Amino acid sequence: MLVPSGVASAGADEQQGGGLVRGLGPWSAAALVVGTIIGTGVFLKAAPMAQLGGSAGWVLVAWAIAGAMSLAGALTFAELGAAFPHAGGEYVFLREAWGPLPAYLYGWTRFWVATPASIAAYAIGAATFLSGVLPVGRLGHDTAAIALIAIFTGLNCLSVRTGGGFAAALTALKLILILGLAAGALLLAPDVDLGRVTVGGDGGFPGYRALGLMVLAALWAYDGWNNLPMAAGEVRDPGRTLPRAIVLGTLAVIAVYALVNVAYFAALPFPDVVTASSDAHPDAAPVAARAAATFLGGATQALLAVAMTVSALSAMAGSMLTGARVPYAMARDGLAPARLAAVSAGARAPVAAVLIQGLWSTALVTWGGFDLLTNYVVFASWLFYALDAGAVLRLRRRRPDLVRPYRVPLYPLVPLLFLALATLLVINTVVAAPRASLIGLGLIAAGAPVYLLGYRRRR
């Protein structure tokens, strides 16, 4: 369990990455951003969003809002990541701006909720895609998801160079797949109709509650732009590489998502999107598979299912790589068991953190459905994103001489916009989904007594 132990603070060695190696170059870093963002959401979230929105137009509006929020967050994190290029990402940002308690609560939430739930959701998504090739029941889905987590946990125990190269190759493959899917649906589908993009369902405004939940669903598909700074201690020339990879990678994903969703609604009648796979229709085909079926034969469709599995798994691998660096950084500060800060002699990877992260992820596979897991992740994450946006403002005022290789454009408008949108999203989620919100808040709050008791004992 993450409890305070060990020394009070890290020294200069930790600030330079400690036992980690700067093995991620520009292409690997950019691939990690794109690969971690594009996972399962773009293939699965259109259906629940259509159920809430009632029309294709409002679904696309929700995607656009989520994209704007993610870009504002990426610009904000680019400044923080370049200023603090150390392992841990947001944990380091919050520690420097707000102190150890908010940083600890973030690390606690990341360790127990955000990263393992993301990994579990990716594994469930991958198992869902595989069911298009190997039809299995619920037990089979869980078994397949757990097996995938075990395999990729082992891969993430290898060197960061190996992991980065693997991510780059899988990212290239998934981009070819997704762009091919969009092009095929738009150019080869026999009944393609761009008029469907702006109509469908009743077409009326779904209400602020429904729109907020649609944005929450889309944000899961965008989640991952914040991950690269967690592995900043392993990025070469981080002052240049981190901002470029985060911002350009996020912009590329926004463009890809817009093209793919237009393709979905142009190739399929709106009811076909509504009844695609989701928690409400767990046995239905994913919307991506339905779109592919309009222009591909059965055998090719099975190959597409395998390729979409690769997309989910590459995102899972990236989440595993970056997420394990948070407990590593906390352990270097004495706020987690010292064993989590140990790196392997050959690979220079935090193997203990990777293994424990994988074990907890397997437990979450059997706990909740895909949409439930992803909503926990997004709600908990955006609580801390609001604090991160405030960190840019606070550090600009309190530490004006801090070296900032990159500065967020249109300051302070961009971080203020990000802060306002993040706050509105959290409030809307509390109102629209109080049970999930209370569970998320309870999981975060559970870390406070652990920190306070452990900190006082150490003092």
C-alpha positions as CSV (number, residue, x, y, z in Angstrom):
1,M,0.0,0.0,0.0
2,L,1.2,3.5,-0.7
3,V,2.2,4.8,2.8
4,P,4.8,7.3,3.8
5,S,8.1,5.6,4.5
6,G,11.8,6.2,4.0
7,V,13.7,9.5,3.7
8,A,12.0,12.9,3.8
9,S,12.9,14.1,0.3
10,A,14.8,13.3,-2.8
11,G,18.1,14.8,-3.6
12,A,19.7,16.0,-6.8
13,D,20.1,12.5,-8.1
14,E,16.3,12.1,-8.1
15,Q,15.9,15.4,-9.9
16,Q,18.0,14.0,-12.8
17,G,15.9,10.8,-13.0
18,G,18.0,8.8,-10.5
19,G,18.4,5.3,-11.8
20,L,16.3,5.9,-14.9
21,V,17.8,6.3,-18.3
22,R,16.8,9.1,-20.8
23,G,16.0,6.7,-23.6
24,L,13.0,8.3,-25.2
25,G,13.7,10.4,-28.3
26,P,11.3,12.8,-30.1
27,W,9.6,10.1,-32.3
28,S,9.2,7.7,-29.4
29,A,7.9,10.5,-27.1
30,A,5.4,11.6,-29.8
31,A,4.3,8.0,-30.5
32,L,3.8,7.5,-26.7
33,V,1.5,10.6,-26.6
34,V,-0.6,9.5,-29.7
35,G,-0.5,5.8,-28.8
36,T,-1.6,6.4,-25.2
37,I,-4.5,8.7,-26.3
38,I,-5.9,6.5,-29.1
39,G,-7.0,3.3,-27.5
40,T,-10.5,2.0,-27.1
41,G,-12.6,5.2,-26.8
42,V,-12.8,6.2,-30.4
43,F,-14.1,2.7,-31.3
44,L,-16.6,2.3,-28.4
45,K,-17.8,5.7,-27.1
46,A,-19.8,6.9,-30.1
47,A,-22.7,4.5,-29.1
48,P,-23.3,5.7,-25.5
49,M,-22.8,9.3,-26.6
50,A,-25.4,8.9,-29.3
51,Q,-27.8,7.4,-26.8
52,L,-27.4,10.5,-24.6
53,G,-27.3,13.1,-27.4
54,G,-30.1,12.0,-29.7
55,S,-28.4,13.2,-32.8
56,A,-25.1,13.0,-34.7
57,G,-24.7,16.7,-34.5
58,W,-24.7,16.9,-30.8
59,V,-22.3,13.9,-30.5
60,L,-19.8,15.8,-32.7
61,V,-20.3,19.0,-30.6
62,A,-19.4,16.9,-27.5
63,W,-16.3,15.6,-29.3
64,A,-15.3,19.2,-30.2
65,I,-15.7,20.4,-26.6
66,A,-13.7,17.5,-25.3
67,G,-11.0,18.2,-27.9
68,A,-10.8,21.9,-27.0
69,M,-10.5,21.0,-23.3
70,S,-7.8,18.4,-24.0
71,L,-5.8,20.9,-26.1
72,A,-6.0,23.5,-23.4
73,G,-4.8,20.9,-21.0
74,A,-2.0,19.8,-23.3
75,L,-0.7,23.4,-23.7
76,T,-0.8,23.8,-19.9
77,F,1.0,20.5,-19.2
78,A,3.6,21.4,-21.9
79,E,4.8,24.3,-19.8
80,L,4.8,22.3,-16.5
81,G,6.5,19.3,-18.1
82,A,9.3,21.3,-19.7
83,A,9.9,23.2,-16.4
84,F,10.0,20.0,-14.3
85,P,11.3,17.2,-16.5
86,H,11.4,14.6,-13.8
87,A,9.7,11.2,-13.2
88,G,6.2,11.6,-11.8
89,G,4.6,14.2,-13.9
90,E,1.6,15.7,-12.1
91,Y,2.9,14.5,-8.8
92,V,5.9,16.7,-9.3
93,F,3.8,19.7,-10.5
94,L,1.4,19.5,-7.5
95,R,4.3,19.1,-5.1
96,E,6.0,22.2,-6.4
97,A,2.9,24.3,-6.5
98,W,0.7,23.2,-3.7
99,G,2.8,21.1,-1.4
100,P,3.1,17.4,-0.4
101,L,-0.5,16.6,0.6
102,P,-2.2,17.4,-2.7
103,A,0.7,15.7,-4.5
104,Y,0.3,12.6,-2.3
105,L,-3.5,12.5,-2.9
106,Y,-2.8,12.6,-6.6
107,G,-0.3,9.8,-6.4
108,W,-2.7,7.8,-4.2
109,T,-5.5,8.3,-6.7
110,R,-3.2,7.5,-9.7
111,F,-2.0,4.3,-8.0
112,W,-5.3,3.0,-6.8
113,V,-7.8,4.3,-9.4
114,A,-6.6,6.2,-12.5
115,T,-3.8,4.0,-13.9
116,P,-5.1,0.5,-13.0
117,A,-8.6,1.4,-14.0
118,S,-7.3,2.7,-17.4
119,I,-5.3,-0.5,-17.8
120,A,-8.3,-2.6,-16.9
121,A,-10.6,-0.7,-19.3
122,Y,-8.1,-1.1,-22.2
123,A,-7.8,-4.8,-21.5
124,I,-11.6,-5.1,-21.4
125,G,-11.8,-3.2,-24.7
126,A,-9.2,-5.4,-26.3
127,A,-11.1,-8.5,-25.2
128,T,-14.3,-7.0,-26.7
129,F,-12.5,-6.5,-30.0
130,L,-11.1,-10.1,-29.9
131,S,-14.7,-11.4,-29.4
132,G,-15.3,-10.5,-33.0
133,V,-12.8,-13.2,-33.9
134,L,-13.2,-15.6,-30.9
135,P,-16.8,-15.4,-29.5
136,V,-16.6,-15.8,-25.8
137,G,-18.9,-15.2,-22.8
138,R,-18.3,-12.9,-19.9
139,L,-15.9,-15.3,-18.1
140,G,-13.9,-15.5,-21.3
141,H,-13.7,-11.7,-21.6
142,D,-12.3,-11.5,-18.1
143,T,-9.8,-14.3,-18.6
144,A,-8.6,-12.8,-21.9
145,A,-8.3,-9.3,-20.3
146,I,-6.2,-10.6,-17.4
147,A,-3.9,-12.6,-19.7
148,L,-3.3,-9.5,-21.8
149,I,-2.5,-7.4,-18.7
150,A,0.0,-10.1,-17.5
151,I,1.8,-10.2,-20.9
152,F,2.1,-6.4,-21.2
153,T,3.2,-6.1,-17.6
154,G,6.1,-8.3,-18.5
155,L,6.9,-6.2,-21.6
156,N,7.0,-3.1,-19.5
157,C,9.6,-4.6,-17.2
158,L,12.0,-4.2,-20.2
159,S,14.1,-1.1,-20.9
160,V,12.3,2.2,-21.7
161,R,14.1,2.2,-25.2
162,T,12.4,-1.2,-25.9
163,G,9.0,0.1,-24.7
164,G,9.4,3.3,-26.6
165,G,10.2,1.6,-29.9
166,F,7.4,-0.9,-29.4
167,A,5.0,2.0,-28.8
168,A,6.2,3.8,-32.0
169,A,5.6,0.7,-34.1
170,L,2.1,0.0,-32.7
171,T,1.2,3.7,-33.0
172,A,2.1,3.7,-36.7
173,L,0.0,0.5,-37.2
174,K,-3.0,1.9,-35.4
175,L,-3.0,5.2,-37.4
176,I,-2.9,3.2,-40.6
177,L,-5.9,1.2,-39.4
178,I,-7.9,4.2,-38.2
179,L,-7.3,6.3,-41.3
180,G,-8.0,3.3,-43.5
181,L,-11.3,2.7,-41.7
182,A,-12.4,6.4,-42.1
183,A,-11.4,6.5,-45.7
184,G,-13.1,3.2,-46.5
185,A,-16.3,4.3,-44.8
186,L,-16.4,7.6,-46.6
187,L,-15.3,6.4,-50.0
188,L,-16.4,2.8,-50.3
189,A,-19.6,2.4,-48.2
190,P,-22.5,1.8,-50.5
191,D,-25.0,4.0,-48.6
192,V,-22.7,6.8,-47.4
193,D,-24.5,10.1,-46.8
194,L,-22.8,13.2,-45.3
195,G,-26.2,14.6,-44.5
196,R,-26.5,12.2,-41.6
197,V,-23.7,14.0,-39.8
198,T,-25.9,16.9,-38.8
199,V,-29.2,15.1,-38.4
200,G,-30.5,11.9,-36.7
201,G,-32.7,11.2,-33.7
202,D,-34.9,14.0,-32.6
203,G,-32.1,16.6,-33.2
204,G,-33.0,18.7,-30.2
205,F,-30.7,20.0,-27.5
206,P,-30.2,17.0,-25.1
207,G,-29.8,19.2,-22.0
208,Y,-26.8,20.3,-20.1
209,R,-26.7,17.1,-18.0
210,A,-26.7,14.8,-21.0
211,L,-24.2,17.0,-22.8
212,G,-21.9,17.0,-19.8
213,L,-22.0,13.2,-19.7
214,M,-21.3,13.0,-23.4
215,V,-18.2,15.2,-23.0
216,L,-17.2,13.0,-20.0
217,A,-17.4,10.0,-22.4
218,A,-15.4,11.7,-25.1
219,L,-12.7,12.8,-22.6
220,W,-12.0,9.1,-22.0
221,A,-11.1,8.8,-25.6
222,Y,-8.8,11.8,-25.3
223,D,-7.3,10.7,-22.0
224,G,-3.5,10.2,-22.2
225,W,-2.2,13.6,-23.3
226,N,-1.1,14.1,-19.7
227,N,0.9,10.8,-19.5
228,L,4.2,11.7,-21.1
229,P,5.4,14.0,-18.3
230,M,5.1,11.0,-15.9
231,A,8.1,9.5,-17.8
232,A,9.8,12.9,-18.3
233,G,12.9,11.6,-16.4
234,E,13.4,9.2,-19.4
235,V,13.0,11.8,-22.2
236,R,16.0,13.1,-24.1
237,D,16.2,16.9,-24.4
238,P,12.9,17.3,-22.4
239,G,12.8,21.1,-22.7
240,R,12.2,20.7,-26.5
241,T,10.9,17.2,-26.8
242,L,8.1,17.3,-24.2
243,P,6.2,20.4,-25.4
244,R,6.4,19.4,-29.0
245,A,5.3,15.8,-28.4
246,I,2.4,16.7,-26.1
247,V,0.9,19.6,-28.2
248,L,1.5,18.2,-31.7
249,G,0.4,14.7,-30.6
250,T,-2.9,16.1,-29.1
251,L,-3.6,18.1,-32.3
252,A,-3.1,15.0,-34.4
253,V,-5.5,13.0,-32.4
254,I,-8.2,15.7,-32.5
255,A,-8.0,15.7,-36.3
256,V,-8.1,11.9,-36.5
257,Y,-11.1,11.7,-34.1
258,A,-13.1,14.3,-36.1
259,L,-12.5,12.4,-39.3
260,V,-13.4,9.0,-37.8
261,N,-16.7,10.2,-36.2
262,V,-17.8,11.9,-39.4
263,A,-17.2,8.6,-41.1
264,Y,-19.3,6.7,-38.6
265,F,-22.3,8.9,-39.0
266,A,-22.0,9.2,-42.8
267,A,-21.7,5.5,-43.3
268,L,-24.3,4.3,-40.8
269,P,-27.9,5.2,-40.1
270,F,-28.2,6.9,-36.6
271,P,-30.1,4.0,-35.0
272,D,-27.2,1.6,-36.0
273,V,-24.8,3.8,-34.0
274,V,-27.2,4.0,-31.0
275,T,-27.5,0.2,-30.8
276,A,-23.8,-0.5,-31.2
277,S,-21.7,-2.1,-28.3
278,S,-21.9,-0.3,-24.9
279,D,-22.9,-1.2,-21.4
280,A,-26.5,-0.8,-22.6
281,H,-25.9,-3.2,-25.5
282,P,-23.0,-5.4,-24.3
283,D,-23.5,-8.2,-26.9
284,A,-23.7,-5.8,-29.9
285,A,-20.9,-5.2,-32.4
286,P,-18.7,-2.0,-31.8
287,V,-19.6,0.9,-34.0
288,A,-16.2,0.7,-35.7
289,A,-17.0,-2.9,-36.7
290,R,-20.4,-1.9,-38.0
291,A,-18.9,0.9,-40.1
292,A,-16.2,-1.5,-41.5
293,A,-18.9,-4.0,-42.4
294,T,-20.4,-1.6,-44.9
295,F,-17.4,-2.0,-47.2
296,L,-15.4,-5.0,-45.9
297,G,-16.1,-8.7,-46.2
298,G,-16.4,-11.1,-43.2
299,A,-12.8,-12.3,-43.2
300,T,-11.4,-8.8,-43.5
301,Q,-13.7,-7.6,-40.8
302,A,-12.1,-10.2,-38.5
303,L,-8.7,-8.9,-39.3
304,L,-10.0,-5.4,-38.4
305,A,-11.0,-6.7,-35.0
306,V,-7.5,-8.0,-34.5
307,A,-6.1,-4.6,-35.5
308,M,-8.4,-2.7,-33.1
309,T,-7.1,-5.0,-30.4
310,V,-3.6,-3.9,-31.2
311,S,-4.8,-0.3,-30.8
312,A,-6.2,-0.9,-27.4
313,L,-3.1,-2.9,-26.3
314,S,-0.7,-0.1,-27.4
315,A,-2.6,2.4,-25.3
316,M,-2.5,0.0,-22.4
317,A,1.3,-0.5,-22.8
318,G,1.8,3.3,-22.8
319,S,-0.4,3.7,-19.7
320,M,1.6,1.0,-17.9
321,L,4.9,2.6,-18.8
322,T,4.0,6.1,-17.7
323,G,1.8,5.2,-14.7
324,A,4.5,3.2,-12.9
325,R,6.7,6.3,-12.8
326,V,4.4,8.0,-10.3
327,P,4.8,5.6,-7.4
328,Y,8.5,5.5,-8.3
329,A,8.7,9.3,-7.8
330,M,6.7,9.1,-4.6
331,A,9.0,6.4,-3.2
332,R,12.0,8.7,-4.0
333,D,10.4,11.3,-1.9
334,G,9.7,8.9,1.0
335,L,6.0,8.8,0.4
336,A,5.7,5.2,-0.7
337,P,7.5,2.0,0.1
338,A,11.2,2.3,-0.9
339,R,11.0,-0.9,-2.9
340,L,8.9,1.0,-5.5
341,A,11.9,3.3,-6.2
342,A,14.2,0.4,-7.1
343,V,15.1,-0.1,-10.8
344,S,16.3,-3.3,-12.4
345,A,20.1,-3.5,-13.0
346,G,19.8,-4.3,-16.7
347,A,16.7,-2.6,-18.0
348,R,16.7,0.3,-15.6
349,A,13.0,0.1,-15.2
350,P,11.0,0.3,-11.9
351,V,10.0,-3.3,-12.0
352,A,8.3,-3.5,-8.6
353,A,6.0,-0.6,-9.4
354,V,5.1,-2.1,-12.8
355,L,4.3,-5.5,-11.2
356,I,2.1,-4.2,-8.4
357,Q,0.3,-1.9,-10.8
358,G,-0.4,-5.0,-13.0
359,L,-1.7,-7.0,-10.2
360,W,-4.2,-4.4,-9.0
361,S,-5.3,-3.8,-12.6
362,T,-6.3,-7.5,-12.9
363,A,-8.5,-7.2,-9.8
364,L,-10.3,-4.2,-11.4
365,V,-11.1,-6.2,-14.5
366,T,-13.7,-8.3,-12.6
367,W,-15.1,-5.3,-10.7
368,G,-17.0,-3.1,-13.2
369,G,-18.0,-2.6,-16.9
370,F,-16.0,-0.6,-19.4
371,D,-18.1,2.6,-19.1
372,L,-18.1,2.5,-15.3
373,L,-14.3,2.1,-15.1
374,T,-13.7,4.9,-17.6
375,N,-16.0,7.3,-15.8
376,Y,-14.1,6.8,-12.5
377,V,-10.8,7.5,-14.3
378,V,-12.0,10.7,-16.0
379,F,-13.7,12.1,-12.9
380,A,-10.8,11.5,-10.6
381,S,-8.3,12.7,-13.3
382,W,-10.1,16.0,-14.0
383,L,-10.2,16.9,-10.3
384,F,-6.4,17.0,-10.3
385,Y,-6.3,18.6,-13.8
386,A,-8.0,21.6,-12.3
387,L,-5.3,21.8,-9.6
388,D,-2.6,21.5,-12.3
389,A,-4.1,24.4,-14.2
390,G,-3.9,26.4,-11.0
391,A,-0.3,25.3,-10.6
392,V,0.7,27.2,-13.8
393,L,-0.9,30.4,-12.4
394,R,0.6,29.9,-8.9
395,L,4.1,29.1,-10.1
396,R,4.1,32.1,-12.5
397,R,3.4,34.3,-9.6
398,R,5.5,32.7,-6.9
399,R,8.5,31.5,-9.0
400,P,8.9,34.0,-11.8
401,D,12.6,33.1,-12.2
402,L,11.9,29.4,-12.8
403,V,13.4,28.3,-16.1
404,R,10.6,27.6,-18.5
405,P,11.7,26.3,-21.9
406,Y,8.1,26.5,-23.1
407,R,5.4,28.9,-22.0
408,V,1.7,28.3,-22.6
409,P,0.4,30.7,-25.3
410,L,-2.2,33.3,-24.6
411,Y,-1.3,33.2,-20.9
412,P,-3.3,33.5,-18.6
413,L,-6.4,32.8,-20.9
414,V,-5.5,29.2,-21.7
415,P,-4.9,27.9,-18.2
416,L,-7.9,29.9,-16.9
417,L,-10.1,28.4,-19.6
418,F,-8.8,24.9,-18.8
419,L,-9.4,25.6,-15.0
420,A,-12.9,26.8,-15.6
421,L,-13.9,23.9,-18.0
422,A,-12.4,21.3,-15.6
423,T,-14.3,22.8,-12.7
424,L,-17.6,22.8,-14.6
425,L,-17.0,19.2,-15.7
426,V,-16.4,18.0,-12.2
427,I,-19.5,19.9,-10.9
428,N,-21.7,18.5,-13.7
429,T,-20.4,15.0,-13.1
430,V,-21.3,15.3,-9.4
431,V,-24.8,16.4,-10.3
432,A,-25.4,14.0,-13.1
433,A,-23.6,10.9,-11.7
434,P,-23.6,11.4,-7.9
435,R,-22.9,7.8,-7.0
436,A,-19.8,7.5,-9.2
437,S,-18.7,10.9,-8.0
438,L,-19.0,10.1,-4.4
439,I,-17.1,6.9,-4.9
440,G,-14.4,8.8,-6.7
441,L,-14.2,11.5,-4.0
442,G,-14.2,8.8,-1.3
443,L,-11.2,7.0,-2.9
444,I,-9.3,10.3,-3.1
445,A,-10.2,11.2,0.5
446,A,-9.1,7.8,1.8
447,G,-5.5,8.8,1.1
448,A,-5.6,11.8,3.5
449,P,-5.5,9.9,6.8
450,V,-2.9,7.6,5.5
451,Y,-0.7,10.5,4.5
452,L,-1.3,12.5,7.7
453,L,-0.7,9.6,10.1
454,G,2.4,8.4,8.2
455,Y,3.8,11.9,7.8
456,R,3.4,12.7,11.5
457,R,5.1,9.4,12.4
458,R,8.0,10.1,10.1
459,R,8.3,13.7,11.6
